[in-house]
Every structure is written in structure tokens, then in C-alpha cells.
Amino acid sequence: MLTITADGFSRDCSRLARRDFLRVGALGLGGLTLNGLLAAQGAAAGSEFVRKKSIVLVFLGGGASHIETFNPAMNSPSPYCSVTGEVATAIPGVTFGGTFPKLAAMADKLAVVRSFQHPVGDHDGAIVHVMSGGSNPTGQRDDPRGFSMSSAYARVRGVNHPQSGLPTNVLLTAPETDSQFRTERSRVQRGAAPGSLSSVFAPFELEPQFEAIEKPSQSSSKRSSRIDDRAVALDNMQMHLALDRFENRRALLGQLDRYQRQLESNPDVAAADSFSQQALDIVVRGVGQAFDLSKEDPQLIAKYDTSNFWIGNQKARPKDMRRSTLGAQMLMARRLVEAGCGFVTVQAAGWDNHADGNNPNMKDGMEMLGPPLDQALSTFLMDLEERGLTNDVLLVLTGDFGRTPRLNKGGGRDHWSNLCTLAFAGGGLKMGQVIGQSARRNDVPATEPISTPNLMATVMHTLFDVGQLRLQSSLPIDLLRFIESSSRIEALF
């Protein structure tokens, strides 16, 4: 028996192989083993309507301002324009918020939506509503309708990739130390839930394991000291996977190699069915390759590394500040989609810039969170391009909602769902454009609104041949009906 566990994820039988990640007993020659799960999902996983595409959804928990991100509107009167200014982009006449110079230089590789809106104004409801693509119209806890976009993908695609065996639906969270950030993480975890679908289709959750780093003192005002030691940067990007803390990750990989050789020399294995072989593949290829970050180029790791940025509520809880993990999350997202995970959600907290004690004001919040996001996403897009994956991976960037056009008395912006942040990159779609326009005061769309069902349809049309999908009688009726009733964002296709 070989068991590889992820701490804290072993909860119930329906999620055994996903939360323990791997549990292979004699390669399925008896007992409840992973190959049984693979066999149960095999029909969906081999369907011809599945496109060779992946989604990476970066969710800005708390609700990033649509103004300070991609619609600074500096021609509008104050306070309807960006408090961080603007930066010219690669698209003539188009500007981004002042904390995104790297993304601005790559604007020809992005499509920004300036007319995205939805009807839900509270965090809990809005996150569920957006992450469900509007299939849950209210997002409230007493509303049983709907399913996350990622779980819908797993339901159609199958919970494991048929070749690599890795989960097709993964949620990358962060090791939050700030209580407000932890709340935002829990909201995203709820938003990623399968809802009316079975818990089998819930995301497999991973969290980067960071080495203990000395936290800033309460009197320290500088949070941007750089880490020049690349070995530390590499250690910081190891994933949280423990088998007695794995003792040593290199020893684990050696163990997997020896295990593979023993199994290949066993004549019983040669007679095992294809699903048993997939179970072996999960062990020796899924873990051994997808999570072995030592194979990454140190120079690429340095480009992804955002640990020089401190994030958290410095004014209210300076001891809870932590180094940004977003670069590590985006690197792992790239590795996962490359290994066969079709839908990866990246959780990023801290964007609730109310200036209310729990959160900083708009300017401070954007200057804290904008640069690591700018670096992590621009590196991710560059990395995809260099690997020839740009057309195979669609990056989606959004959050709970946008922020009020007027600043409050503390210099923050409050909840505003009449205009929200939404941007895309890659996926073989039409980039280098702005879709829709806002009114002069940055408060409502001036053109036809883009809705959450439009977002869902765009994602589904990217991942599947929807015309063929409609013919699948084995899929839930509510899922098919919702996909059929929604229109994709045509400007992208």
C-alpha cells in the first residue's frame, strides 16, 4: 500500500482519493482503490466534446476596484477616476491603473471588459454568484441552486485527467495570517463548492508551504525588503503535501521511482486493466512531475517570486502581515494545467479596500496588492507564451464585484456590483481589445452589460464543443439548460 496525503483533507469516503490525493492499494487488485474511481469517471473523461483547453481563474477576494485596475478614466472628474493614476498600454488610447505597468505593456495579450455587472452586493452572495457563473442567482446560503464553474467542468470532464490522472478541478489557496484575509479565503472556498452537484466534483485544494519567515516588527514601516537568495525562493514554492512531512522530498521521488520499477517487473501488473495503469500514472507522473518544483529554472522562479511584497492590514494588524505567495500560486497553476488539470482557481485575498479598520484605503490597498498581481500575472502570461501554451490556457481575472465610484470619507471605496472587474488572456480567443464601456462617472455600463451567465457561457464554450455537449443525456438537466440558455461574450470569439 502506498498512501500520499495532503494534511487536513481526509474527510469522507466520497472524497477519499481526492483529499488523500492518492490511495493505491496493490494497484487496485482488491479493495476500495483509486482505479475504481477512475473507471467510474472514464466515460466522461474520454468524450469527444472536450476541447484541449484549460481555465485559470484568478479570483480577487474582497472585490477589486474596476477603476484602479482596468478603467482608470482619468478624463473623468474626481472622484470618479483612479487614485493611483494610469499607465499607457500596448493598445493605443487605452490605459490601466497605475500599479499595473507590466500588464499594461502586455495589453495586446489581454481583453478587458468595462461593462461587467451583476445584481449581488454582499461578499458571501457575490462570490458564490460570480464563481457559479450566475447559476446561483443570489449566492445566499439558503439558496440551493447552481454550481461553481469549476465543479461544472469536473462534472462534464470527469474528476481526473485520463492520462496524467491529476484532478481536473483544483483550488490554490494561500496561507493567510490576517483574519480578514482568512475570511475572504473561506468565502472563495464556498464559492468553489459544487452546490447542487455531488461533492465528488468539489475542487482538490492545495496551499503553498512556506518556510518560517521572520514577520515584520510593529514599528517597521517598510514591507518591501527583497529576498535575493534564490534557494529561499525555491523553498518557499514547495507545496503542502505531507507523508510524515515526507521526511525528504527527494527521498519520496526516489521511492516513487523504485515503486514504479517494482510494479513494472510484476507480471500481475501487466494484466491489470487500463484504470489500474492510470492509478499508477497518478503516483509516478502526477506527483513526481507536477509537484517537483526543483526541475524549474531558478531564473524563472525568480521572475515568479513575489515574496518581496508584504500583504495584510498593516495599520490594524501589523504582526499578521505576510509575504505574498501569489507568484508561487501562479507557477503551480501553470504546472497543473500543463499536467492536465483543466480548471485551476487561484485565491487572492485583500481587495476589500473600504478604509474601515479591517481594510486599508484605496490607494494603500492598491499599492500593496497591485504590484505582486502585476508581476505574477505578467510572468504567467510570458511563461505560457514561451511554452507554446497561450492558446491552450484561458486566464480569467475577476472578483466579488467592483467598488463605488465615489471615495468614502476614509479614502476607500465601498461595494459596487453595477460595474465589476473582468479581464481575459489567452485561450485562443481574440485579445488586444476593450469590450464594452462605462458611463462617464464609472458607475454603470454605457453599453450592453456583460453578465455572469455570459462569463459562464464564455468559459464553457472555451472548454467544450457546446453543440455536442447538448446531446449528452447523462449530464444533469439543470446544468445543460443553464449552458444552453446563456450567451457567450461574442467579441472574444
C-alpha positions as CSV (number, residue, x, y, z in Angstrom):
1,M,0.0,0.0,0.0
2,L,1.3,3.4,-0.9
3,T,-0.6,6.4,0.5
4,I,0.3,10.0,-0.1
5,T,-1.7,12.5,1.9
6,A,-2.4,16.2,2.0
7,D,-2.8,17.3,5.6
8,G,-6.3,18.0,6.8
9,F,-8.1,16.8,3.6
10,S,-9.2,13.3,4.6
11,R,-12.9,13.9,5.3
12,D,-15.3,11.3,3.9
13,C,-15.4,8.3,1.6
14,S,-16.8,10.2,-1.3
15,R,-13.7,12.4,-1.4
16,L,-11.1,9.8,-0.3
17,A,-9.0,9.6,-3.4
18,R,-9.2,13.4,-3.8
19,R,-8.5,14.6,-0.3
20,D,-5.9,11.9,0.5
21,F,-4.9,12.7,-3.1
22,L,-3.6,9.2,-3.7
23,R,-4.5,5.9,-2.2
24,V,-3.5,3.0,-4.3
25,G,-3.8,-0.5,-2.8
26,A,-1.8,-3.1,-4.7
27,L,-2.8,-1.1,-7.8
28,G,-6.4,-1.9,-7.4
29,L,-6.2,-5.7,-7.3
30,G,-8.6,-5.6,-4.4
31,G,-10.5,-3.2,-2.1
32,L,-11.7,0.4,-2.5
33,T,-9.0,1.9,-4.6
34,L,-8.4,4.8,-6.9
35,N,-8.8,2.8,-10.1
36,G,-12.4,2.2,-9.2
37,L,-13.0,6.0,-9.2
38,L,-11.2,6.3,-12.5
39,A,-13.3,3.6,-14.0
40,A,-16.5,5.3,-12.8
41,Q,-15.4,8.6,-14.4
42,G,-13.9,7.1,-17.6
43,A,-16.8,7.6,-19.9
44,A,-17.0,11.4,-19.3
45,A,-13.2,11.8,-19.4
46,G,-12.9,10.3,-22.9
47,S,-15.7,12.3,-24.5
48,E,-15.1,13.9,-27.9
49,F,-16.7,17.2,-27.0
50,V,-13.9,18.2,-24.6
51,R,-11.5,20.7,-26.1
52,K,-7.8,20.8,-25.3
53,K,-8.2,23.9,-23.2
54,S,-7.7,24.8,-19.6
55,I,-9.0,27.7,-17.4
56,V,-7.0,29.5,-14.7
57,L,-9.4,31.7,-12.7
58,V,-7.7,34.3,-10.5
59,F,-10.2,35.4,-8.0
60,L,-9.6,38.7,-6.2
61,G,-11.4,38.1,-2.9
62,G,-12.9,41.2,-1.4
63,G,-13.7,42.8,-4.7
64,A,-11.0,44.7,-6.7
65,S,-11.9,48.2,-7.9
66,H,-12.8,48.3,-11.6
67,I,-11.5,51.8,-11.6
68,E,-8.0,51.2,-10.2
69,T,-7.5,48.0,-12.2
70,F,-8.5,48.4,-15.9
71,N,-10.7,51.6,-16.2
72,P,-8.8,54.5,-14.6
73,A,-10.9,57.0,-16.5
74,M,-8.5,59.9,-15.8
75,N,-10.6,62.1,-18.2
76,S,-13.5,61.8,-15.7
77,P,-13.8,64.3,-12.9
78,S,-12.5,63.4,-9.4
79,P,-13.5,61.2,-7.6
80,Y,-14.6,59.1,-10.5
81,C,-11.1,58.4,-11.7
82,S,-8.2,56.3,-10.4
83,V,-6.5,57.3,-7.2
84,T,-3.3,55.5,-8.4
85,G,-3.3,57.3,-11.7
86,E,-2.9,55.5,-15.0
87,V,-0.3,53.9,-17.2
88,A,-0.3,53.7,-21.0
89,T,-0.8,50.3,-22.5
90,A,0.3,48.5,-25.7
91,I,-3.1,49.4,-27.1
92,P,-3.2,53.0,-28.4
93,G,-5.6,55.1,-26.3
94,V,-6.1,52.5,-23.6
95,T,-4.8,52.9,-20.1
96,F,-4.7,50.7,-17.0
97,G,-4.4,51.7,-13.3
98,G,-1.1,53.0,-12.2
99,T,0.0,49.8,-10.3
100,F,0.0,47.6,-13.4
101,P,2.8,48.7,-15.7
102,K,3.9,45.1,-16.7
103,L,0.3,44.1,-17.6
104,A,-0.1,47.4,-19.5
105,A,2.9,46.5,-21.6
106,M,1.1,43.2,-22.5
107,A,-2.3,44.7,-23.1
108,D,-2.3,43.3,-26.6
109,K,-2.5,39.9,-25.0
110,L,-5.5,40.8,-22.8
111,A,-9.1,41.5,-23.3
112,V,-10.6,43.9,-20.7
113,V,-14.3,44.1,-20.1
114,R,-15.6,47.5,-18.9
115,S,-19.3,46.7,-18.8
116,F,-19.4,43.7,-16.5
117,Q,-22.1,43.8,-13.8
118,H,-24.3,41.6,-11.6
119,P,-27.0,42.2,-9.0
120,V,-25.4,40.9,-5.8
121,G,-23.8,43.4,-3.4
122,D,-22.7,41.4,-0.3
123,H,-19.4,39.4,-0.3
124,D,-20.8,35.9,0.5
125,G,-23.5,36.1,-2.1
126,A,-21.5,37.8,-4.7
127,I,-18.6,35.4,-4.6
128,V,-20.9,32.4,-5.0
129,H,-22.9,34.2,-7.7
130,V,-19.8,35.1,-9.7
131,M,-17.9,31.8,-9.2
132,S,-21.1,29.9,-10.2
133,G,-21.4,31.9,-13.4
134,G,-24.8,33.1,-12.3
135,S,-26.2,29.5,-11.9
136,N,-26.9,30.5,-8.3
137,P,-28.7,33.9,-8.9
138,T,-28.5,35.1,-5.3
139,G,-25.5,33.3,-3.8
140,Q,-27.2,33.1,-0.4
141,R,-26.7,30.2,1.9
142,D,-30.3,29.2,1.8
143,D,-30.4,29.1,-2.0
144,P,-29.5,25.6,-3.1
145,R,-29.4,26.4,-6.8
146,G,-26.3,26.3,-9.0
147,F,-22.8,25.0,-9.0
148,S,-19.3,26.5,-9.4
149,M,-18.0,26.8,-12.9
150,S,-15.0,24.6,-11.9
151,S,-17.3,21.9,-10.5
152,A,-19.4,22.0,-13.6
153,Y,-16.3,21.4,-15.6
154,A,-15.3,18.4,-13.4
155,R,-18.9,17.0,-13.8
156,V,-18.7,17.2,-17.6
157,R,-15.0,16.4,-18.0
158,G,-14.5,13.8,-15.2
159,V,-12.7,14.3,-11.9
160,N,-9.4,13.0,-13.1
161,H,-7.4,13.6,-16.3
162,P,-7.4,10.4,-18.3
163,Q,-3.6,10.4,-19.0
164,S,-2.0,12.2,-16.0
165,G,-4.6,11.1,-13.5
166,L,-4.4,14.5,-11.8
167,P,-7.6,16.1,-10.5
168,T,-9.3,18.2,-13.2
169,N,-10.6,20.8,-10.7
170,V,-8.0,22.4,-8.3
171,L,-8.2,25.3,-5.9
172,L,-4.9,27.0,-5.0
173,T,-5.4,28.9,-1.7
174,A,-2.9,30.9,0.3
175,P,-1.6,30.5,3.9
176,E,-3.4,33.6,5.3
177,T,-2.4,35.1,8.6
178,D,-4.6,38.2,8.6
179,S,-8.1,37.4,10.0
180,Q,-9.8,39.4,7.2
181,F,-7.8,37.6,4.6
182,R,-8.8,34.2,6.1
183,T,-12.4,35.3,5.9
184,E,-12.0,36.1,2.2
185,R,-10.3,32.7,1.6
186,S,-13.2,30.9,3.3
187,R,-15.7,32.8,1.0
188,V,-13.8,31.7,-2.1
189,Q,-13.7,28.1,-0.8
190,R,-17.5,28.3,-0.5
191,G,-17.8,29.8,-4.0
192,A,-15.8,27.0,-5.5
193,A,-18.1,24.4,-4.0
194,P,-20.1,22.0,-6.3
195,G,-23.5,23.2,-5.0
196,S,-26.3,21.1,-6.4
197,L,-23.7,18.7,-7.9
198,S,-22.2,15.8,-6.0
199,S,-19.3,16.5,-3.5
200,V,-17.2,14.3,-5.8
201,F,-16.8,17.3,-8.1
202,A,-15.5,19.7,-5.4
203,P,-12.1,21.1,-6.1
204,F,-8.9,19.5,-4.8
205,E,-7.4,22.1,-2.6
206,L,-3.7,22.9,-2.3
207,E,-1.9,25.6,-0.3
208,P,1.7,26.6,-0.7
209,Q,4.0,25.6,2.1
210,F,6.2,28.5,3.1
211,E,9.2,28.2,5.4
212,A,9.0,30.2,8.6
213,I,10.0,33.8,7.8
214,E,10.6,36.5,10.4
215,K,7.5,38.7,10.5
216,P,7.9,42.5,10.4
217,S,8.0,44.3,13.7
218,Q,5.1,46.5,14.7
219,S,7.3,49.6,14.3
220,S,8.6,48.7,10.9
221,S,7.2,50.8,8.1
222,K,9.0,49.1,5.2
223,R,7.5,45.9,3.9
224,S,9.3,45.5,0.6
225,S,12.7,44.1,1.6
226,R,13.9,41.9,-1.2
227,I,14.8,38.2,-1.0
228,D,17.9,37.8,-3.1
229,D,18.6,34.2,-2.0
230,R,17.1,32.0,-4.8
231,A,17.4,28.9,-2.7
232,V,14.9,30.5,-0.2
233,A,12.7,31.5,-3.1
234,L,12.7,27.9,-4.3
235,D,11.9,26.5,-0.8
236,N,9.1,29.0,-0.5
237,M,7.4,27.5,-3.5
238,Q,7.2,23.9,-2.2
239,M,3.6,22.6,-1.9
240,H,1.9,21.4,1.2
241,L,2.0,17.6,0.8
242,A,2.9,15.5,3.8
243,L,3.7,11.9,4.5
244,D,5.2,12.3,7.9
245,R,6.3,15.6,6.3
246,F,7.7,13.4,3.5
247,E,10.9,13.3,5.6
248,N,12.6,14.4,2.4
249,R,11.0,15.2,-0.9
250,R,13.9,13.8,-2.9
251,A,13.6,10.5,-0.9
252,L,9.9,10.5,-1.8
253,L,10.6,10.8,-5.6
254,G,13.2,8.0,-5.3
255,Q,10.6,5.9,-3.5
256,L,8.1,6.5,-6.3
257,D,10.7,5.6,-8.9
258,R,11.5,2.3,-7.1
259,Y,7.8,1.6,-6.7
260,Q,7.3,2.0,-10.4
261,R,10.1,-0.3,-11.3
262,Q,8.8,-3.0,-8.9
263,L,5.3,-2.8,-10.3
264,E,6.6,-2.9,-13.9
265,S,8.5,-6.1,-13.2
266,N,5.4,-7.7,-11.6
267,P,3.6,-9.8,-14.2
268,D,0.3,-9.2,-12.4
269,V,0.6,-5.5,-13.3
270,A,0.8,-6.3,-16.9
271,A,-2.5,-8.0,-16.7
272,A,-4.2,-5.1,-14.8
273,D,-6.8,-3.1,-16.7
274,S,-6.2,0.5,-18.0
275,F,-7.7,2.1,-15.0
276,S,-5.2,0.4,-12.7
277,Q,-2.5,1.7,-15.0
278,Q,-3.9,5.2,-14.6
279,A,-3.7,4.8,-10.8
280,L,0.0,4.1,-11.2
281,D,0.3,7.1,-13.5
282,I,-1.1,9.3,-10.8
283,V,1.6,8.2,-8.4
284,V,4.6,8.2,-10.6
285,R,3.7,11.0,-13.0
286,G,1.1,13.1,-11.2
287,V,3.0,13.7,-8.0
288,G,6.5,13.0,-9.3
289,Q,6.3,15.6,-12.1
290,A,3.6,18.1,-11.3
291,F,4.9,18.8,-7.8
292,D,8.6,18.5,-8.3
293,L,9.5,22.2,-8.5
294,S,13.2,21.5,-8.3
295,K,13.1,20.9,-12.0
296,E,12.1,24.6,-12.6
297,D,14.7,27.0,-13.9
298,P,15.9,29.2,-10.9
299,Q,15.7,32.2,-13.2
300,L,12.0,31.5,-13.9
301,I,11.4,31.0,-10.2
302,A,12.9,34.4,-9.5
303,K,10.6,36.0,-12.0
304,Y,7.5,34.4,-10.4
305,D,8.7,35.1,-6.8
306,T,6.5,37.8,-5.2
307,S,7.8,37.1,-1.6
308,N,9.4,40.6,-1.5
309,F,5.9,42.1,-1.2
310,W,4.3,42.2,2.2
311,I,0.5,41.9,2.3
312,G,-2.1,42.3,5.1
313,N,-3.6,45.1,7.2
314,Q,-0.5,46.9,8.3
315,K,-2.4,49.6,10.2
316,A,-4.7,47.3,12.2
317,R,-2.7,44.1,12.5
318,P,1.0,44.7,11.5
319,K,2.1,41.4,13.1
320,D,-0.2,39.5,10.7
321,M,1.5,40.8,7.6
322,R,2.9,38.1,5.4
323,R,4.9,37.7,2.2
324,S,2.9,37.4,-1.0
325,T,2.5,33.9,-2.2
326,L,0.8,34.8,-5.5
327,G,3.8,34.1,-7.7
328,A,4.1,30.6,-6.2
329,Q,0.4,30.0,-6.8
330,M,0.6,31.1,-10.4
331,L,3.7,29.0,-11.0
332,M,1.8,26.0,-9.6
333,A,-1.2,26.9,-11.7
334,R,1.0,26.7,-14.9
335,R,2.4,23.3,-13.8
336,L,-1.0,21.9,-13.1
337,V,-2.6,22.9,-16.4
338,E,0.4,21.6,-18.1
339,A,0.0,18.3,-16.4
340,G,-3.8,18.0,-17.2
341,C,-5.7,20.0,-14.6
342,G,-8.4,21.6,-16.7
343,F,-9.7,24.2,-14.2
344,V,-7.4,25.9,-11.6
345,T,-8.8,28.6,-9.3
346,V,-6.3,30.9,-7.6
347,Q,-7.5,32.6,-4.5
348,A,-6.0,36.0,-3.8
349,A,-7.4,38.0,-0.8
350,G,-7.2,41.6,0.4
351,W,-9.1,43.6,-2.2
352,D,-11.9,44.9,0.1
353,N,-10.5,48.4,0.3
354,H,-13.1,50.2,2.5
355,A,-10.7,52.1,4.7
356,D,-12.9,50.7,7.6
357,G,-10.3,49.4,10.1
358,N,-10.3,45.9,8.8
359,N,-9.1,47.1,5.4
360,P,-6.8,49.8,4.0
361,N,-7.9,52.7,1.9
362,M,-8.0,52.5,-1.9
363,K,-4.5,54.0,-2.6
364,D,-2.7,52.0,0.1
365,G,-4.5,48.8,-0.8
366,M,-3.7,49.1,-4.5
367,E,-0.1,50.0,-3.8
368,M,0.1,46.9,-1.6
369,L,-1.7,44.3,-3.8
370,G,-1.3,45.8,-7.3
371,P,2.5,45.2,-7.8
372,P,2.5,41.4,-6.8
373,L,-0.5,40.8,-9.0
374,D,1.1,42.7,-11.9
375,Q,4.3,40.7,-11.5
376,A,2.7,37.3,-11.0
377,L,0.2,37.6,-13.9
378,S,2.7,39.1,-16.4
379,T,5.2,36.3,-15.6
380,F,2.5,33.7,-16.0
381,L,1.5,35.0,-19.4
382,M,5.1,35.2,-20.5
383,D,5.7,31.7,-19.3
384,L,2.7,30.3,-21.2
385,E,3.9,32.0,-24.4
386,E,7.4,30.6,-24.1
387,R,6.0,27.1,-23.6
388,G,3.6,27.4,-26.5
389,L,0.5,27.2,-24.2
390,T,-1.0,30.6,-24.8
391,N,-3.9,29.3,-26.9
392,D,-4.4,26.3,-24.6
393,V,-5.0,28.2,-21.4
394,L,-7.6,30.9,-20.8
395,L,-6.8,33.2,-17.8
396,V,-9.9,34.8,-16.2
397,L,-9.4,37.6,-13.7
398,T,-12.3,38.8,-11.6
399,G,-13.6,39.2,-8.0
400,D,-16.7,39.7,-5.9
401,F,-17.7,43.0,-7.5
402,G,-16.3,46.5,-8.2
403,R,-16.1,49.5,-6.0
404,T,-18.2,52.7,-5.6
405,P,-17.3,55.5,-8.0
406,R,-17.1,57.9,-5.1
407,L,-14.5,57.6,-2.3
408,N,-15.8,57.4,1.2
409,K,-14.5,59.7,4.0
410,G,-11.6,57.4,4.7
411,G,-10.4,57.3,1.1
412,G,-11.8,53.8,0.5
413,R,-14.4,52.6,-2.0
414,D,-17.4,50.5,-0.9
415,H,-19.3,47.6,-2.5
416,W,-20.5,48.2,-6.1
417,S,-21.8,45.5,-8.3
418,N,-23.1,47.8,-11.1
419,L,-19.6,47.6,-12.6
420,C,-17.1,44.9,-11.8
421,T,-13.5,43.9,-12.7
422,L,-13.2,41.3,-15.5
423,A,-10.3,40.5,-17.9
424,F,-9.2,37.6,-20.0
425,A,-6.0,36.4,-21.6
426,G,-5.1,33.6,-24.0
427,G,-7.4,30.6,-24.6
428,G,-7.2,31.1,-28.4
429,L,-9.7,34.0,-28.1
430,K,-9.5,37.5,-29.5
431,M,-7.2,39.6,-27.3
432,G,-5.9,43.1,-27.5
433,Q,-9.3,44.8,-27.1
434,V,-11.6,46.6,-24.6
435,I,-15.1,45.1,-24.5
436,G,-17.9,47.5,-23.5
437,Q,-17.7,50.9,-22.0
438,S,-18.7,52.5,-18.7
439,A,-20.6,55.7,-18.2
440,R,-18.5,58.9,-17.5
441,R,-18.8,58.5,-13.8
442,N,-17.7,54.9,-13.8
443,D,-20.9,53.8,-12.2
444,V,-22.9,51.8,-14.8
445,P,-22.3,50.3,-18.2
446,A,-22.8,52.8,-21.1
447,T,-23.0,49.8,-23.5
448,E,-24.8,46.4,-23.3
449,P,-23.9,44.9,-19.9
450,I,-21.9,41.7,-19.7
451,S,-23.4,39.4,-17.1
452,T,-22.3,36.4,-15.0
453,P,-24.1,33.9,-17.3
454,N,-22.2,35.5,-20.2
455,L,-19.0,34.7,-18.3
456,M,-20.1,31.1,-17.6
457,A,-21.0,30.6,-21.3
458,T,-17.6,32.0,-22.4
459,V,-15.8,29.6,-20.1
460,M,-18.0,26.6,-21.3
461,H,-17.5,27.4,-25.0
462,T,-13.8,27.6,-24.4
463,L,-13.6,24.2,-22.7
464,F,-16.2,22.3,-24.7
465,D,-17.9,21.9,-28.0
466,V,-21.2,23.1,-26.6
467,G,-23.2,21.9,-29.6
468,Q,-22.0,18.3,-28.9
469,L,-22.5,18.9,-25.2
470,R,-26.2,19.5,-25.6
471,L,-26.6,15.9,-26.9
472,Q,-25.2,14.3,-23.7
473,S,-28.2,12.7,-21.9
474,S,-26.0,11.6,-19.0
475,L,-25.4,15.2,-17.8
476,P,-27.7,16.9,-15.2
477,I,-30.6,18.7,-16.8
478,D,-30.1,21.9,-14.8
479,L,-26.5,22.1,-15.9
480,L,-27.3,21.6,-19.6
481,R,-30.3,24.0,-19.5
482,F,-28.2,26.8,-17.9
483,I,-25.4,26.4,-20.5
484,E,-27.9,26.4,-23.3
485,S,-29.7,29.5,-22.1
486,S,-26.6,31.6,-21.7
487,S,-24.8,33.6,-24.4
488,R,-21.0,33.8,-24.6
489,I,-19.2,37.1,-25.0
490,E,-19.2,37.1,-28.8
491,A,-16.5,39.8,-29.1
492,L,-14.0,37.2,-27.8
493,F,-14.8,34.6,-30.5
